[in-house]
Amino acid sequence: MNRYETGNRVPDLELMERIGSVLGVPAAYFYASNDQVAELLVAFSALSPKVRDKALELVKTAGQRAKTP
């Protein structure tokens, strides 16, 4: 772990997926650009596939509306 903390080694995706599994978060959580994105990833991953589809459509629609003057 010390090598990871000091930046001498970078964990591979497989290791991050195992750590995420233990912590109950998706591997993408560790690569999120900010806390809001990380929180969104955790919430989204907890949804059922059907609800994920609906949530994704809602976010896309909101994004399109934000672009419209």
mmJSON file of the N, C-alpha and C atoms, coordinates in Angstrom:
{"data_MODEL":{"atom_site":{
"group_PDB":["ATOM","ATOM","ATOM","ATOM","ATOM","ATOM","ATOM","ATOM","ATOM","ATOM","ATOM","ATOM","ATOM","ATOM","ATOM","ATOM","ATOM","ATOM","ATOM","ATOM","ATOM","ATOM","ATOM","ATOM","ATOM","ATOM","ATOM","ATOM","ATOM","ATOM","ATOM","ATOM","ATOM","ATOM","ATOM","ATOM","ATOM","ATOM","ATOM","ATOM","ATOM","ATOM","ATOM","ATOM","ATOM","ATOM","ATOM","ATOM","ATOM","ATOM","ATOM","ATOM","ATOM","ATOM","ATOM","ATOM","ATOM","ATOM","ATOM","ATOM","ATOM","ATOM","ATOM","ATOM","ATOM","ATOM","ATOM","ATOM","ATOM","ATOM","ATOM","ATOM","ATOM","ATOM","ATOM","ATOM","ATOM","ATOM","ATOM","ATOM","ATOM","ATOM","ATOM","ATOM","ATOM","ATOM","ATOM","ATOM","ATOM","ATOM","ATOM","ATOM","ATOM","ATOM","ATOM","ATOM","ATOM","ATOM","ATOM","ATOM","ATOM","ATOM","ATOM","ATOM","ATOM","ATOM","ATOM","ATOM","ATOM","ATOM","ATOM","ATOM","ATOM","ATOM","ATOM","ATOM","ATOM","ATOM","ATOM","ATOM","ATOM","ATOM","ATOM","ATOM","ATOM","ATOM","ATOM","ATOM","ATOM","ATOM","ATOM","ATOM","ATOM","ATOM","ATOM","ATOM","ATOM","ATOM","ATOM","ATOM","ATOM","ATOM","ATOM","ATOM","ATOM","ATOM","ATOM","ATOM","ATOM","ATOM","ATOM","ATOM","ATOM","ATOM","ATOM","ATOM","ATOM","ATOM","ATOM","ATOM","ATOM","ATOM","ATOM","ATOM","ATOM","ATOM","ATOM","ATOM","ATOM","ATOM","ATOM","ATOM","ATOM","ATOM","ATOM","ATOM","ATOM","ATOM","ATOM","ATOM","ATOM","ATOM","ATOM","ATOM","ATOM","ATOM","ATOM","ATOM","ATOM","ATOM","ATOM","ATOM","ATOM","ATOM","ATOM","ATOM","ATOM","ATOM","ATOM","ATOM","ATOM","ATOM","ATOM","ATOM","ATOM","ATOM","ATOM"],
"id":[1,2,3,4,5,6,7,8,9,10,11,12,13,14,15,16,17,18,19,20,21,22,23,24,25,26,27,28,29,30,31,32,33,34,35,36,37,38,39,40,41,42,43,44,45,46,47,48,49,50,51,52,53,54,55,56,57,58,59,60,61,62,63,64,65,66,67,68,69,70,71,72,73,74,75,76,77,78,79,80,81,82,83,84,85,86,87,88,89,90,91,92,93,94,95,96,97,98,99,100,101,102,103,104,105,106,107,108,109,110,111,112,113,114,115,116,117,118,119,120,121,122,123,124,125,126,127,128,129,130,131,132,133,134,135,136,137,138,139,140,141,142,143,144,145,146,147,148,149,150,151,152,153,154,155,156,157,158,159,160,161,162,163,164,165,166,167,168,169,170,171,172,173,174,175,176,177,178,179,180,181,182,183,184,185,186,187,188,189,190,191,192,193,194,195,196,197,198,199,200,201,202,203,204,205,206,207],
"type_symbol":["N","C","C","N","C","C","N","C","C","N","C","C","N","C","C","N","C","C","N","C","C","N","C","C","N","C","C","N","C","C","N","C","C","N","C","C","N","C","C","N","C","C","N","C","C","N","C","C","N","C","C","N","C","C","N","C","C","N","C","C","N","C","C","N","C","C","N","C","C","N","C","C","N","C","C","N","C","C","N","C","C","N","C","C","N","C","C","N","C","C","N","C","C","N","C","C","N","C","C","N","C","C","N","C","C","N","C","C","N","C","C","N","C","C","N","C","C","N","C","C","N","C","C","N","C","C","N","C","C","N","C","C","N","C","C","N","C","C","N","C","C","N","C","C","N","C","C","N","C","C","N","C","C","N","C","C","N","C","C","N","C","C","N","C","C","N","C","C","N","C","C","N","C","C","N","C","C","N","C","C","N","C","C","N","C","C","N","C","C","N","C","C","N","C","C","N","C","C","N","C","C","N","C","C","N","C","C"],
"label_atom_id":["N","CA","C","N","CA","C","N","CA","C","N","CA","C","N","CA","C","N","CA","C","N","CA","C","N","CA","C","N","CA","C","N","CA","C","N","CA","C","N","CA","C","N","CA","C","N","CA","C","N","CA","C","N","CA","C","N","CA","C","N","CA","C","N","CA","C","N","CA","C","N","CA","C","N","CA","C","N","CA","C","N","CA","C","N","CA","C","N","CA","C","N","CA","C","N","CA","C","N","CA","C","N","CA","C","N","CA","C","N","CA","C","N","CA","C","N","CA","C","N","CA","C","N","CA","C","N","CA","C","N","CA","C","N","CA","C","N","CA","C","N","CA","C","N","CA","C","N","CA","C","N","CA","C","N","CA","C","N","CA","C","N","CA","C","N","CA","C","N","CA","C","N","CA","C","N","CA","C","N","CA","C","N","CA","C","N","CA","C","N","CA","C","N","CA","C","N","CA","C","N","CA","C","N","CA","C","N","CA","C","N","CA","C","N","CA","C","N","CA","C","N","CA","C","N","CA","C","N","CA","C","N","CA","C","N","CA","C","N","CA","C"],
"label_alt_id":[null,null,null,null,null,null,null,null,null,null,null,null,null,null,null,null,null,null,null,null,null,null,null,null,null,null,null,null,null,null,null,null,null,null,null,null,null,null,null,null,null,null,null,null,null,null,null,null,null,null,null,null,null,null,null,null,null,null,null,null,null,null,null,null,null,null,null,null,null,null,null,null,null,null,null,null,null,null,null,null,null,null,null,null,null,null,null,null,null,null,null,null,null,null,null,null,null,null,null,null,null,null,null,null,null,null,null,null,null,null,null,null,null,null,null,null,null,null,null,null,null,null,null,null,null,null,null,null,null,null,null,null,null,null,null,null,null,null,null,null,null,null,null,null,null,null,null,null,null,null,null,null,null,null,null,null,null,null,null,null,null,null,null,null,null,null,null,null,null,null,null,null,null,null,null,null,null,null,null,null,null,null,null,null,null,null,null,null,null,null,null,null,null,null,null,null,null,null,null,null,null,null,null,null,null,null,null],
"label_comp_id":["MET","MET","MET","ASN","ASN","ASN","ARG","ARG","ARG","TYR","TYR","TYR","GLU","GLU","GLU","THR","THR","THR","GLY","GLY","GLY","ASN","ASN","ASN","ARG","ARG","ARG","VAL","VAL","VAL","PRO","PRO","PRO","ASP","ASP","ASP","LEU","LEU","LEU","GLU","GLU","GLU","LEU","LEU","LEU","MET","MET","MET","GLU","GLU","GLU","ARG","ARG","ARG","ILE","ILE","ILE","GLY","GLY","GLY","SER","SER","SER","VAL","VAL","VAL","LEU","LEU","LEU","GLY","GLY","GLY","VAL","VAL","VAL","PRO","PRO","PRO","ALA","ALA","ALA","ALA","ALA","ALA","TYR","TYR","TYR","PHE","PHE","PHE","TYR","TYR","TYR","ALA","ALA","ALA","SER","SER","SER","ASN","ASN","ASN","ASP","ASP","ASP","GLN","GLN","GLN","VAL","VAL","VAL","ALA","ALA","ALA","GLU","GLU","GLU","LEU","LEU","LEU","LEU","LEU","LEU","VAL","VAL","VAL","ALA","ALA","ALA","PHE","PHE","PHE","SER","SER","SER","ALA","ALA","ALA","LEU","LEU","LEU","SER","SER","SER","PRO","PRO","PRO","LYS","LYS","LYS","VAL","VAL","VAL","ARG","ARG","ARG","ASP","ASP","ASP","LYS","LYS","LYS","ALA","ALA","ALA","LEU","LEU","LEU","GLU","GLU","GLU","LEU","LEU","LEU","VAL","VAL","VAL","LYS","LYS","LYS","THR","THR","THR","ALA","ALA","ALA","GLY","GLY","GLY","GLN","GLN","GLN","ARG","ARG","ARG","ALA","ALA","ALA","LYS","LYS","LYS","THR","THR","THR","PRO","PRO","PRO"],
"label_asym_id":["A","A","A","A","A","A","A","A","A","A","A","A","A","A","A","A","A","A","A","A","A","A","A","A","A","A","A","A","A","A","A","A","A","A","A","A","A","A","A","A","A","A","A","A","A","A","A","A","A","A","A","A","A","A","A","A","A","A","A","A","A","A","A","A","A","A","A","A","A","A","A","A","A","A","A","A","A","A","A","A","A","A","A","A","A","A","A","A","A","A","A","A","A","A","A","A","A","A","A","A","A","A","A","A","A","A","A","A","A","A","A","A","A","A","A","A","A","A","A","A","A","A","A","A","A","A","A","A","A","A","A","A","A","A","A","A","A","A","A","A","A","A","A","A","A","A","A","A","A","A","A","A","A","A","A","A","A","A","A","A","A","A","A","A","A","A","A","A","A","A","A","A","A","A","A","A","A","A","A","A","A","A","A","A","A","A","A","A","A","A","A","A","A","A","A","A","A","A","A","A","A","A","A","A","A","A","A"],
"label_entity_id":["1","1","1","1","1","1","1","1","1","1","1","1","1","1","1","1","1","1","1","1","1","1","1","1","1","1","1","1","1","1","1","1","1","1","1","1","1","1","1","1","1","1","1","1","1","1","1","1","1","1","1","1","1","1","1","1","1","1","1","1","1","1","1","1","1","1","1","1","1","1","1","1","1","1","1","1","1","1","1","1","1","1","1","1","1","1","1","1","1","1","1","1","1","1","1","1","1","1","1","1","1","1","1","1","1","1","1","1","1","1","1","1","1","1","1","1","1","1","1","1","1","1","1","1","1","1","1","1","1","1","1","1","1","1","1","1","1","1","1","1","1","1","1","1","1","1","1","1","1","1","1","1","1","1","1","1","1","1","1","1","1","1","1","1","1","1","1","1","1","1","1","1","1","1","1","1","1","1","1","1","1","1","1","1","1","1","1","1","1","1","1","1","1","1","1","1","1","1","1","1","1","1","1","1","1","1","1"],
"label_seq_id":[1,1,1,2,2,2,3,3,3,4,4,4,5,5,5,6,6,6,7,7,7,8,8,8,9,9,9,10,10,10,11,11,11,12,12,12,13,13,13,14,14,14,15,15,15,16,16,16,17,17,17,18,18,18,19,19,19,20,20,20,21,21,21,22,22,22,23,23,23,24,24,24,25,25,25,26,26,26,27,27,27,28,28,28,29,29,29,30,30,30,31,31,31,32,32,32,33,33,33,34,34,34,35,35,35,36,36,36,37,37,37,38,38,38,39,39,39,40,40,40,41,41,41,42,42,42,43,43,43,44,44,44,45,45,45,46,46,46,47,47,47,48,48,48,49,49,49,50,50,50,51,51,51,52,52,52,53,53,53,54,54,54,55,55,55,56,56,56,57,57,57,58,58,58,59,59,59,60,60,60,61,61,61,62,62,62,63,63,63,64,64,64,65,65,65,66,66,66,67,67,67,68,68,68,69,69,69],
"pdbx_PDB_ins_code":[null,null,null,null,null,null,null,null,null,null,null,null,null,null,null,null,null,null,null,null,null,null,null,null,null,null,null,null,null,null,null,null,null,null,null,null,null,null,null,null,null,null,null,null,null,null,null,null,null,null,null,null,null,null,null,null,null,null,null,null,null,null,null,null,null,null,null,null,null,null,null,null,null,null,null,null,null,null,null,null,null,null,null,null,null,null,null,null,null,null,null,null,null,null,null,null,null,null,null,null,null,null,null,null,null,null,null,null,null,null,null,null,null,null,null,null,null,null,null,null,null,null,null,null,null,null,null,null,null,null,null,null,null,null,null,null,null,null,null,null,null,null,null,null,null,null,null,null,null,null,null,null,null,null,null,null,null,null,null,null,null,null,null,null,null,null,null,null,null,null,null,null,null,null,null,null,null,null,null,null,null,null,null,null,null,null,null,null,null,null,null,null,null,null,null,null,null,null,null,null,null,null,null,null,null,null,null],
"Cartn_x":[0.829,0.0,0.876,1.98,2.89,3.352,3.606,4.039,2.961,1.716,0.614,0.5,0.619,0.491,1.598,2.796,3.924,4.004,3.146,3.128,4.141,4.791,5.758,5.089,3.85,3.068,1.662,1.065,-0.324,-1.108,-2.169,-2.935,-3.657,-3.708,-4.408,-5.916,-6.664,-8.118,-8.687,-8.102,-8.595,-8.514,-7.416,-7.268,-8.28,-8.461,-9.415,-10.843,-11.155,-12.474,-12.659,-11.617,-11.716,-11.872,-11.09,-11.201,-12.596,-13.07,-14.406,-15.48,-15.305,-16.269,-16.335,-15.18,-15.128,-15.776,-15.545,-16.072,-17.489,-17.989,-19.338,-19.468,-18.396,-18.421,-17.888,-18.306,-17.761,-16.315,-15.54,-14.133,-14.003,-14.949,-14.906,-14.906,-15.418,-15.444,-14.054,-13.059,-11.692,-11.064,-11.67,-11.131,-11.994,-13.001,-13.91,-13.148,-13.551,-12.853,-13.181,-14.314,-14.655,-15.648,-15.96,-16.83,-18.246,-18.76,-20.112,-20.186,-19.191,-19.159,-19.044,-18.207,-18.045,-19.365,-20.055,-21.334,-22.369,-22.372,-23.291,-23.018,-21.756,-21.389,-21.871,-21.721,-22.165,-23.685,-24.395,-25.859,-26.348,-25.742,-26.153,-25.919,-24.791,-24.47,-25.406,-26.067,-26.993,-28.372,-28.624,-29.931,-30.053,-31.267,-31.514,-31.266,-30.985,-30.742,-31.881,-33.115,-34.265,-34.297,-34.04,-34.039,-32.823,-31.703,-30.517,-30.835,-31.558,-31.932,-32.757,-33.706,-34.551,-33.732,-32.844,-32.008,-31.091,-30.542,-29.655,-30.414,-31.619,-32.433,-32.744,-33.045,-33.339,-32.133,-30.956,-29.73,-29.443,-29.624,-29.399,-30.357,-31.625,-32.62,-32.255,-31.855,-31.461,-30.261,-29.332,-28.161,-28.521,-29.444,-29.89,-30.615,-31.416,-32.152,-31.186,-30.131,-29.149,-28.415,-28.287,-27.593,-28.476,-29.79,-30.742,-30.881,-30.685,-30.806,-32.221],
"Cartn_y":[-1.184,0.0,1.252,1.199,2.337,2.768,1.822,2.169,2.929,2.578,3.283,4.704,4.824,6.127,7.088,6.571,7.427,7.653,6.981,7.174,6.328,5.4,4.524,3.454,3.157,2.179,2.69,2.317,2.667,1.359,1.242,0.0,-0.189,-1.436,-1.703,-1.751,-1.755,-1.709,-2.902,-4.067,-5.26,-5.068,-4.525,-4.283,-3.238,-2.18,-1.146,-1.696,-2.613,-3.243,-4.093,-4.792,-5.599,-4.707,-3.621,-2.693,-2.067,-1.664,-1.092,-2.059,-3.316,-4.337,-4.451,-4.441,-4.529,-3.301,-2.133,-0.894,-0.577,-1.338,-1.123,0.072,0.353,1.451,0.94,1.565,1.146,1.611,0.922,1.288,2.721,3.17,4.532,5.584,5.235,6.144,6.685,5.836,6.223,7.163,7.257,8.096,9.336,9.541,10.677,11.994,12.964,14.25,15.148,14.884,15.659,14.868,15.406,14.697,14.496,15.46,15.32,14.165,14.056,12.96,11.632,11.567,10.338,9.936,10.916,10.642,10.16,10.783,10.379,8.942,8.581,7.219,6.184,6.481,5.551,5.398,6.522,6.47,5.753,6.056,5.448,3.942,3.514,2.083,1.281,1.954,1.27,1.052,1.697,1.581,0.289,-0.141,-1.29,-0.858,-1.786,-1.418,-0.613,-0.953,-0.24,1.208,1.405,2.751,3.533,2.84,3.51,4.105,3.35,3.852,5.133,5.134,6.311,7.49,7.215,8.281,8.877,8.031,8.503,9.399,9.008,9.838,11.183,11.171,12.406,13.347,12.81,13.619,14.163,13.329,13.79,14.929,14.77,15.807,17.098,17.004,18.184,18.867,18.085,18.645,19.37,18.829,19.465,20.775,20.774,21.994,23.08,22.682,23.647,24.323,23.631,24.182,25.125,24.963,25.769,27.145,28.209,29.575,29.948],
"Cartn_z":[0.0,0.0,0.0,0.691,0.757,-0.631,-1.509,-2.866,-3.626,-3.384,-4.03,-3.476,-2.158,-1.512,-1.921,-2.142,-2.519,-4.022,-4.783,-6.232,-6.983,-6.299,-6.961,-7.807,-7.495,-8.258,-8.441,-9.534,-9.794,-9.85,-9.039,-9.042,-10.383,-10.848,-12.102,-11.865,-12.948,-12.867,-12.095,-12.284,-11.573,-10.062,-9.588,-8.151,-7.684,-8.468,-8.085,-8.064,-8.963,-8.948,-7.694,-7.277,-6.049,-4.831,-4.768,-3.641,-3.634,-4.803,-4.906,-4.449,-4.81,-4.409,-2.888,-2.251,-0.786,-0.144,-0.742,-0.186,-0.645,-1.622,-2.119,-3.052,-3.787,-4.757,-6.093,-7.21,-8.501,-8.641,-9.459,-9.66,-10.172,-10.961,-11.5,-10.392,-9.237,-8.087,-7.78,-7.883,-7.536,-8.559,-9.71,-10.782,-11.025,-10.199,-10.371,-10.247,-11.051,-11.081,-9.894,-9.227,-8.036,-7.178,-6.013,-5.074,-5.601,-6.357,-6.902,-7.897,-8.741,-9.712,-8.984,-7.969,-7.19,-6.532,-5.958,-5.31,-6.322,-7.492,-8.553,-9.006,-9.142,-9.552,-8.542,-7.265,-6.226,-6.271,-6.362,-6.403,-7.656,-8.795,-10.061,-10.053,-9.507,-9.504,-8.606,-7.661,-6.754,-7.387,-8.522,-9.17,-9.971,-10.171,-11.044,-12.485,-13.384,-14.786,-15.41,-15.095,-15.652,-15.162,-13.888,-13.324,-13.825,-14.04,-14.605,-15.967,-16.793,-18.118,-17.999,-17.076,-16.879,-16.346,-15.413,-14.839,-15.896,-16.733,-17.798,-18.775,-19.138,-20.031,-19.386,-18.09,-17.378,-17.39,-17.146,-17.14,-18.538,-19.554,-20.925,-21.278,-20.907,-21.179,-20.456,-19.214,-18.446,-19.089,-19.584,-20.256,-21.529,-22.272,-23.51,-23.223,-22.174,-21.798,-21.328,-20.654,-20.171,-21.329,-22.449,-23.62,-24.426,-24.289,-25.057,-24.422,-25.222,-24.659,-24.303],
"occupancy":[1.0,1.0,1.0,1.0,1.0,1.0,1.0,1.0,1.0,1.0,1.0,1.0,1.0,1.0,1.0,1.0,1.0,1.0,1.0,1.0,1.0,1.0,1.0,1.0,1.0,1.0,1.0,1.0,1.0,1.0,1.0,1.0,1.0,1.0,1.0,1.0,1.0,1.0,1.0,1.0,1.0,1.0,1.0,1.0,1.0,1.0,1.0,1.0,1.0,1.0,1.0,1.0,1.0,1.0,1.0,1.0,1.0,1.0,1.0,1.0,1.0,1.0,1.0,1.0,1.0,1.0,1.0,1.0,1.0,1.0,1.0,1.0,1.0,1.0,1.0,1.0,1.0,1.0,1.0,1.0,1.0,1.0,1.0,1.0,1.0,1.0,1.0,1.0,1.0,1.0,1.0,1.0,1.0,1.0,1.0,1.0,1.0,1.0,1.0,1.0,1.0,1.0,1.0,1.0,1.0,1.0,1.0,1.0,1.0,1.0,1.0,1.0,1.0,1.0,1.0,1.0,1.0,1.0,1.0,1.0,1.0,1.0,1.0,1.0,1.0,1.0,1.0,1.0,1.0,1.0,1.0,1.0,1.0,1.0,1.0,1.0,1.0,1.0,1.0,1.0,1.0,1.0,1.0,1.0,1.0,1.0,1.0,1.0,1.0,1.0,1.0,1.0,1.0,1.0,1.0,1.0,1.0,1.0,1.0,1.0,1.0,1.0,1.0,1.0,1.0,1.0,1.0,1.0,1.0,1.0,1.0,1.0,1.0,1.0,1.0,1.0,1.0,1.0,1.0,1.0,1.0,1.0,1.0,1.0,1.0,1.0,1.0,1.0,1.0,1.0,1.0,1.0,1.0,1.0,1.0,1.0,1.0,1.0,1.0,1.0,1.0,1.0,1.0,1.0,1.0,1.0,1.0],
"B_iso_or_equiv":[0.0,0.0,0.0,0.0,0.0,0.0,0.0,0.0,0.0,0.0,0.0,0.0,0.0,0.0,0.0,0.0,0.0,0.0,0.0,0.0,0.0,0.0,0.0,0.0,0.0,0.0,0.0,0.0,0.0,0.0,0.0,0.0,0.0,0.0,0.0,0.0,0.0,0.0,0.0,0.0,0.0,0.0,0.0,0.0,0.0,0.0,0.0,0.0,0.0,0.0,0.0,0.0,0.0,0.0,0.0,0.0,0.0,0.0,0.0,0.0,0.0,0.0,0.0,0.0,0.0,0.0,0.0,0.0,0.0,0.0,0.0,0.0,0.0,0.0,0.0,0.0,0.0,0.0,0.0,0.0,0.0,0.0,0.0,0.0,0.0,0.0,0.0,0.0,0.0,0.0,0.0,0.0,0.0,0.0,0.0,0.0,0.0,0.0,0.0,0.0,0.0,0.0,0.0,0.0,0.0,0.0,0.0,0.0,0.0,0.0,0.0,0.0,0.0,0.0,0.0,0.0,0.0,0.0,0.0,0.0,0.0,0.0,0.0,0.0,0.0,0.0,0.0,0.0,0.0,0.0,0.0,0.0,0.0,0.0,0.0,0.0,0.0,0.0,0.0,0.0,0.0,0.0,0.0,0.0,0.0,0.0,0.0,0.0,0.0,0.0,0.0,0.0,0.0,0.0,0.0,0.0,0.0,0.0,0.0,0.0,0.0,0.0,0.0,0.0,0.0,0.0,0.0,0.0,0.0,0.0,0.0,0.0,0.0,0.0,0.0,0.0,0.0,0.0,0.0,0.0,0.0,0.0,0.0,0.0,0.0,0.0,0.0,0.0,0.0,0.0,0.0,0.0,0.0,0.0,0.0,0.0,0.0,0.0,0.0,0.0,0.0,0.0,0.0,0.0,0.0,0.0,0.0],
"pdbx_formal_charge":[null,null,null,null,null,null,null,null,null,null,null,null,null,null,null,null,null,null,null,null,null,null,null,null,null,null,null,null,null,null,null,null,null,null,null,null,null,null,null,null,null,null,null,null,null,null,null,null,null,null,null,null,null,null,null,null,null,null,null,null,null,null,null,null,null,null,null,null,null,null,null,null,null,null,null,null,null,null,null,null,null,null,null,null,null,null,null,null,null,null,null,null,null,null,null,null,null,null,null,null,null,null,null,null,null,null,null,null,null,null,null,null,null,null,null,null,null,null,null,null,null,null,null,null,null,null,null,null,null,null,null,null,null,null,null,null,null,null,null,null,null,null,null,null,null,null,null,null,null,null,null,null,null,null,null,null,null,null,null,null,null,null,null,null,null,null,null,null,null,null,null,null,null,null,null,null,null,null,null,null,null,null,null,null,null,null,null,null,null,null,null,null,null,null,null,null,null,null,null,null,null,null,null,null,null,null,null],
"auth_seq_id":[1,1,1,2,2,2,3,3,3,4,4,4,5,5,5,6,6,6,7,7,7,8,8,8,9,9,9,10,10,10,11,11,11,12,12,12,13,13,13,14,14,14,15,15,15,16,16,16,17,17,17,18,18,18,19,19,19,20,20,20,21,21,21,22,22,22,23,23,23,24,24,24,25,25,25,26,26,26,27,27,27,28,28,28,29,29,29,30,30,30,31,31,31,32,32,32,33,33,33,34,34,34,35,35,35,36,36,36,37,37,37,38,38,38,39,39,39,40,40,40,41,41,41,42,42,42,43,43,43,44,44,44,45,45,45,46,46,46,47,47,47,48,48,48,49,49,49,50,50,50,51,51,51,52,52,52,53,53,53,54,54,54,55,55,55,56,56,56,57,57,57,58,58,58,59,59,59,60,60,60,61,61,61,62,62,62,63,63,63,64,64,64,65,65,65,66,66,66,67,67,67,68,68,68,69,69,69],
"auth_comp_id":["MET","MET","MET","ASN","ASN","ASN","ARG","ARG","ARG","TYR","TYR","TYR","GLU","GLU","GLU","THR","THR","THR","GLY","GLY","GLY","ASN","ASN","ASN","ARG","ARG","ARG","VAL","VAL","VAL","PRO","PRO","PRO","ASP","ASP","ASP","LEU","LEU","LEU","GLU","GLU","GLU","LEU","LEU","LEU","MET","MET","MET","GLU","GLU","GLU","ARG","ARG","ARG","ILE","ILE","ILE","GLY","GLY","GLY","SER","SER","SER","VAL","VAL","VAL","LEU","LEU","LEU","GLY","GLY","GLY","VAL","VAL","VAL","PRO","PRO","PRO","ALA","ALA","ALA","ALA","ALA","ALA","TYR","TYR","TYR","PHE","PHE","PHE","TYR","TYR","TYR","ALA","ALA","ALA","SER","SER","SER","ASN","ASN","ASN","ASP","ASP","ASP","GLN","GLN","GLN","VAL","VAL","VAL","ALA","ALA","ALA","GLU","GLU","GLU","LEU","LEU","LEU","LEU","LEU","LEU","VAL","VAL","VAL","ALA","ALA","ALA","PHE","PHE","PHE","SER","SER","SER","ALA","ALA","ALA","LEU","LEU","LEU","SER","SER","SER","PRO","PRO","PRO","LYS","LYS","LYS","VAL","VAL","VAL","ARG","ARG","ARG","ASP","ASP","ASP","LYS","LYS","LYS","ALA","ALA","ALA","LEU","LEU","LEU","GLU","GLU","GLU","LEU","LEU","LEU","VAL","VAL","VAL","LYS","LYS","LYS","THR","THR","THR","ALA","ALA","ALA","GLY","GLY","GLY","GLN","GLN","GLN","ARG","ARG","ARG","ALA","ALA","ALA","LYS","LYS","LYS","THR","THR","THR","PRO","PRO","PRO"],
"auth_asym_id":["A","A","A","A","A","A","A","A","A","A","A","A","A","A","A","A","A","A","A","A","A","A","A","A","A","A","A","A","A","A","A","A","A","A","A","A","A","A","A","A","A","A","A","A","A","A","A","A","A","A","A","A","A","A","A","A","A","A","A","A","A","A","A","A","A","A","A","A","A","A","A","A","A","A","A","A","A","A","A","A","A","A","A","A","A","A","A","A","A","A","A","A","A","A","A","A","A","A","A","A","A","A","A","A","A","A","A","A","A","A","A","A","A","A","A","A","A","A","A","A","A","A","A","A","A","A","A","A","A","A","A","A","A","A","A","A","A","A","A","A","A","A","A","A","A","A","A","A","A","A","A","A","A","A","A","A","A","A","A","A","A","A","A","A","A","A","A","A","A","A","A","A","A","A","A","A","A","A","A","A","A","A","A","A","A","A","A","A","A","A","A","A","A","A","A","A","A","A","A","A","A","A","A","A","A","A","A"],
"auth_atom_id":["N","CA","C","N","CA","C","N","CA","C","N","CA","C","N","CA","C","N","CA","C","N","CA","C","N","CA","C","N","CA","C","N","CA","C","N","CA","C","N","CA","C","N","CA","C","N","CA","C","N","CA","C","N","CA","C","N","CA","C","N","CA","C","N","CA","C","N","CA","C","N","CA","C","N","CA","C","N","CA","C","N","CA","C","N","CA","C","N","CA","C","N","CA","C","N","CA","C","N","CA","C","N","CA","C","N","CA","C","N","CA","C","N","CA","C","N","CA","C","N","CA","C","N","CA","C","N","CA","C","N","CA","C","N","CA","C","N","CA","C","N","CA","C","N","CA","C","N","CA","C","N","CA","C","N","CA","C","N","CA","C","N","CA","C","N","CA","C","N","CA","C","N","CA","C","N","CA","C","N","CA","C","N","CA","C","N","CA","C","N","CA","C","N","CA","C","N","CA","C","N","CA","C","N","CA","C","N","CA","C","N","CA","C","N","CA","C","N","CA","C","N","CA","C","N","CA","C","N","CA","C","N","CA","C","N","CA","C","N","CA","C"],
"pdbx_PDB_model_num":[1,1,1,1,1,1,1,1,1,1,1,1,1,1,1,1,1,1,1,1,1,1,1,1,1,1,1,1,1,1,1,1,1,1,1,1,1,1,1,1,1,1,1,1,1,1,1,1,1,1,1,1,1,1,1,1,1,1,1,1,1,1,1,1,1,1,1,1,1,1,1,1,1,1,1,1,1,1,1,1,1,1,1,1,1,1,1,1,1,1,1,1,1,1,1,1,1,1,1,1,1,1,1,1,1,1,1,1,1,1,1,1,1,1,1,1,1,1,1,1,1,1,1,1,1,1,1,1,1,1,1,1,1,1,1,1,1,1,1,1,1,1,1,1,1,1,1,1,1,1,1,1,1,1,1,1,1,1,1,1,1,1,1,1,1,1,1,1,1,1,1,1,1,1,1,1,1,1,1,1,1,1,1,1,1,1,1,1,1,1,1,1,1,1,1,1,1,1,1,1,1,1,1,1,1,1,1]
}}}
